[in-house]
């Protein structure tokens, strides 16, 4: 540990970056974000935080700091509401840091957010979103809309664009205009859609999702489709795994549909006869 600390504390490791004395103007600009009531926290005293983060974490094989990443999350709309399904594995490099991560943030009884990218970034900013949604309710005596909640998150992370945030999240819920699904990432990108899958295993999940998706699916069939899509992603993607957390968003709010171990699902789906290849 002493070796690791001395490595990053030594002046040689930051020789390629500007000194703090030359960063007064930049830091003053970052601090200006406080005018918008954004949370305040320490920012690295370097010219470009994103380059600093890459140089001292995953981008260099010599560094031992590995940010937790790797996931498969999905959500899609159907006639009965919205299904949200996620895996539970967090990895740092090739190391499985956890197999029980809760990748759905329950913002309020009608709003859910998913996590993909940096675990810390997603948890922090979606909890901050939950705080702002609650303040909106107290001030306006009504629930915030899904569109407004996703826009709040998009605006918050856009203010920190280029500072190394790692996020790919879906904001979903039911408001007075019906069910809605939005994708928001660390660059402030915000898209509305009918179905999304985010994470390292999303390509595998999309294969199952696009094959079996139909807007008129029954509730049991829609839940099964979400569960099966995440299972196949965990089977093929080394950075996804653990168990599947399943949610159903409906008019009365979201409902948790249980935790399903992918190891047990493997034998269940392997027993299903394979169809002909066409």
N, C-alpha and C positions, 0 to 999 in steps of 0.2 A: 504493500500500500504506500509506504514512504517513497518508493521508487516512482510510482505512478503520480503521486502528488508533486514530487520534485520535477517530474517531466513537464507537467502542465503549468507549474508555478514559475519555472525558470524563464528568464527573460528571453532566452534564445528561441523558445517555442512561439513567441509572439513577435519576433523581430520583423516579420514580413508585414505586420499590421501597423497602422498609424498609432501614435501614442495618444493618451487621453487628452493631452494638452491641445492636440490638433482637432479634437472632435467636439469642441464646445458647441459649435453651430448645429451639428448633426444631432447631438443629444438634446439640445433645446427643442429641435423640431420633433423628436420622438416624444419628449415630455409634454408637448402641446396636445397630445392625445387626451390628456387628463381633462381638457376642456369638455370633452364629450362623455365624461363620467366613466371612462374605461378604467378597469383595474390597473393599478400601478405595481410594477415589479422591476427588479434589477435587470438591466440590459447589458450584455458584454461590452466592455470599453474598447471596441474595435471598429474599424471602418465599415466592415460588412459582416454582420452577424451570421448570415447564411453561409458565407465562405468559411468563416471561423468554425462553425458547427461541423461542416463537412470535413474540414481538415483535421479535426480532433475527434471524430467519431467514425462512422461507417466507411468513409471514403479512403481511409488509410489502414492498411493491413497491420501496421505496427501499433495502432491504438487499441486499447482494451475496452473502451466504452462503446457499447452497442445499444442503440436506441431500439426499444421494443416496437416491432411492426409485423405485418403479415396477417392477413385476415380474409374472410369472405362474409360479406353482408349482402342482403337483398331485400327489396320491398316491391310490391306490385299491387295495383288497384284491380278490383273485380266487383261484380254486382253486389257482393255482401260487405264491401268495405275495403280494407287494406290488410295484406299479410306482410309481416316483418319477420325475417329469419336471419340468424347470425350464428357463427361458430364461437368458440371460446378460447382459442389458442393465441398466446402472445409469444413472439420469438424475438431474440436479440442476436442477429447474425444467424448462425446455425444452432444456437442454444435455445431450447424451449423454456422461456422464462416462466410461463404459467399456462395451465390448461383449464383454468376456471375463470377467465376474465368475463365480466359482464359487459358486453359490447352494445347494449341498449341502454340509453340514458332516459329515464322516465321523467320528462320535463314537468308534466302535470298530468292529471287523469285523462286528458284528451290529446296530449302531444307526446311523441316519442322521437328520439334522435339516435342514430347509429354511429358506431366508431370504426374508422379505418384510417390507417396512417400511424402517426405517433400517439400512443395510448395517453400520455400525459396531456398533449395538446387537446385531444378530443374531449377528455374528461373535464379539463379546466374550462374550456370555452362553452361547452354545452351546459355545464352547471351554472356558469355566468349567464347563459341564455335563460335558464330556468329562473334565476333571480330577477331578471328583467321582465320576464313574462308575468311573474307574480306581482311586481310593482305596477305593471300595466293594469292588471285586474283590480288592484286596490285603488288606482287612480280613476279608472274609467267604469268600474262596476260591471265589467263584462270580460269574457275570455278573449285573449288575443287570437287573431286568425292565424291559420297555418302559414299563409303567405307572408303576413307581417313578421311572424316569428323567424321564418327563414331569412327574411330581408335583414332583420336585426343581426342575426348571426353573420350573414354575408358582410354587412357593414363593419362589424367588429373586427373580423379577421382581415378585411381589406386594409384597415389602418395599420396592420403589422405585415403587410405584404413585403416579401424580400428579406424577412428577418428569420427565416428558417422554420416557420410553422409547417407541420405535416398533418394535413387533415383531408379526409374525404368522407363526408357525412351525409346522411339522408334525414330530413326533417319531415315527419308525417303525422297526420292527425285528422280530426273531424271537427269542423266548426259549423257555424250556422248556414254556410253555403255548401256543405257536404264534405266528402273526404278529399284530401289533397296530399300530394307527394312532391317533395323538392329535393334536389341534390345541391349541396354547398361544399366547396373545397377551400383550401388554404389561400388561394389567390383571390377569393371573393366571388368566384364564379357561382352563379345560382341558376338552376334550370328546373323547370316543372316538367313532369313526365308521368307516364302510366306505369312504368316499371324500370327499376335500376338495380344493378349489382355493382358493388364496389369492393376492391381489395385484390390481393394477389391471386386469389382463386376465382375471381369474377368471370373469367372466360369460360371456365368449366360450368359454373352456375348458369351462365347465359345459355349454354347449349341445352341444358335440361329445361330451363325456364321458357325459352323461345319455342321449344318443341311442344311442351305441354300446356302453354298458356292459352286461356280463353276467358274473355271478360265474363261470360255467363257461367263460370265454374260455381259449383255449390261450395258452401263453406268448408265441409270436410275435404273435398277435392282440392280446394285452394290451399288449405293448410298442409295437405300431403305433398302438393307440388313444391311448396316452399321448403319443406323438410327434405324432400328428395334432392332438390337442387343443391342445398348446402351439403348434404351427405356426399354427393358425387364430387363436389369441389374439394372437400376434405380428403377424399380418397386419392385424388390426383395431385393436390397441391401440398407440398411439404410444410408450408407455413400456415396452413389451416388445419384445424382438428379440434379435439376435445369433445365437446358436446354442442348440441343445437338448442338455442333458446328461441321459442316461437311465440309470436304475438299476433292477435287479431284486433285491428282497430275498427270500431263500429260507432254508430251514432251515440250510444250511451258511454263511450270512452273505450280505451284500450283494455284488452283482456289477455292475461298471460296464459299461454297454452302449453306450458310445461318445458322441461329440459329433457333432451333425448340424446343418449350416449351414442356416438357414431360407431363405436365398436360393436354394440348390439345391433344397430341398424345395418351394419355390413352383412351380417348373416341373414337378416330379414330380406334385404334386397337381392342378395345372391341367390336366394331360393326362388325368386321370381323368374319364370321361363323367359328367355330372350327371344325377341321377335326376329323375323327375317330381315336381312340387310337389303335395302332397296337402293 
